[in-house]
Amino acid sequence: GVGMGMTAPVSMTAFPAEDGSLQQKVKVSLWIPSQFQANPPCPSDESIKIEERQGMTIYSVQFGGYAKETDYVNYAAKLKSALGSEAAYRKDYYFCNGYDPPMKPYGRRNEVWFVKE
């Protein structure tokens, strides 16, 4: 019963398959605005969970445009290539982030995050 408006980024947890494509499970996360952080409203839909993310260090790549799944997969591959074999990061998931509302046609910002181990 509480309207919170849209937050940014919208963060999707992607679970890559062996070939780099994404498995058909994705978790979408929205940030709770600061005024609701101490006491967030309880979701009325049991499929919605409130979770607290611990601080993390990430490796990131940024790109523009209207991001599609193939864009996230391609930029994840570019980030993996740029990091090489020396960087230690989680291989079982990564984050796909979009910062802009759908009606913003130009100057869009998207990111892929790998979580440092």
C-alpha positions in Angstrom: 0.0 0.0 0.0 3.0 2.3 -0.1 4.2 3.8 -3.4 7.9 4.1 -3.7 8.4 5.1 -7.3 11.2 3.8 -9.5 14.7 3.4 -8.3 18.0 3.0 -10.2 19.7 0.9 -11.0 17.3 -2.0 -11.8 19.7 -4.9 -11.1 19.2 -8.3 -12.6 21.2 -11.3 -11.3 22.2 -13.4 -14.4 23.3 -17.0 -14.1 25.5 -17.9 -17.0 25.5 -21.3 -18.6 28.8 -23.1 -19.6 28.6 -21.5 -23.1 28.1 -18.0 -21.7 24.4 -17.7 -22.5 22.0 -17.0 -19.7 20.0 -19.7 -17.9 16.3 -19.1 -17.8 16.4 -18.0 -14.2 16.9 -14.3 -13.5 16.4 -12.4 -10.2 15.4 -8.8 -10.6 16.3 -6.4 -7.7 15.1 -2.9 -7.0 16.7 -0.6 -4.5 14.6 0.5 -1.6 14.7 4.3 -1.3 16.7 5.6 1.7 13.6 6.9 3.6 12.3 3.2 3.7 15.6 1.5 4.5 15.3 1.3 8.3 11.7 0.0 8.1 10.8 -1.2 4.6 7.1 -2.0 3.9 6.2 -5.7 3.9 5.5 -7.1 0.4 1.9 -8.3 -0.1 3.1 -10.8 -2.8 5.0 -13.7 -1.2 7.2 -14.1 -4.3 8.8 -10.7 -3.5 11.6 -10.8 -0.9 13.5 -8.1 0.9 17.2 -8.9 1.0 20.1 -6.9 2.2 23.2 -6.9 0.1 26.5 -6.8 1.8 29.1 -4.4 0.6 31.0 -5.7 -2.4 33.8 -4.8 -4.7 33.0 -5.2 -8.4 34.6 -5.2 -11.8 32.4 -3.3 -14.2 31.9 -2.4 -17.8 29.4 0.4 -19.0 27.6 0.6 -22.3 24.7 2.6 -23.8 21.5 2.0 -25.7 18.5 -0.1 -25.0 20.1 -3.2 -23.5 18.9 -6.6 -24.5 20.0 -10.0 -23.1 22.5 -10.4 -26.0 24.1 -7.0 -25.1 24.6 -8.1 -21.5 26.0 -11.5 -22.6 28.4 -9.8 -25.1 29.6 -7.1 -22.6 30.0 -9.8 -19.9 32.3 -11.7 -22.4 34.2 -8.4 -23.1 34.7 -7.8 -19.3 35.8 -11.4 -18.8 38.3 -11.0 -21.6 39.6 -7.7 -20.3 40.1 -9.2 -16.8 42.0 -12.2 -18.1 42.8 -15.2 -15.9 44.4 -13.2 -13.1 41.3 -11.6 -11.6 39.3 -13.6 -9.0 35.6 -13.0 -9.3 32.3 -15.0 -9.0 31.7 -17.1 -12.1 28.3 -18.5 -11.1 26.4 -15.2 -11.4 26.9 -11.5 -12.4 24.7 -8.4 -12.3 23.1 -6.7 -15.3 22.1 -3.1 -14.4 20.0 -0.5 -16.1 19.8 3.1 -14.9 17.2 4.7 -17.1 13.5 4.8 -17.5 12.1 3.1 -20.7 11.1 6.5 -22.3 14.6 7.9 -22.2 15.8 7.5 -25.9 19.4 8.9 -25.7 22.3 8.8 -23.2 21.2 5.5 -21.7 23.5 3.8 -19.1 23.8 0.1 -18.6 26.5 -1.9 -16.7 27.7 -5.5 -16.2 29.1 -6.2 -12.8 31.3 -9.1 -11.8 31.7 -9.5 -8.0 35.3 -9.7 -6.8 36.1 -12.8 -4.6 
